[in-house]
Amino acid sequence: MELMVIMARILILIIIGFILVKILKHMLANADSKSSAKENMPAAAAEKMIQCAKCGCHVPISESRRENNQLTCNNPECQP
């Protein structure tokens, strides 16, 4: 009878250990997926690039000028 009680306790400990391992794996998998998702996101400070209509140079949109419905860069050669 005592042997049955000891075996039951061992079985319960094995089941509890199995459940804990599953929970930890699930938590670690979620943490990895969240960190990889953050790495794949573009930087918030990234700016849209445009191509100058006159010289073809690529510049950030904040450094461009609109001239006759065309975007041009701030290069003196491209200014009127």
Secondary structure, 3 states (H helix, E strand, C coil): CHHHHHHHHHHHHHHHHHHHHHHHHHHHHHHHHHHHHHHHCCCCCCCCEEECCCCCCEEEHHHCEEECCEEECCCHHHCC
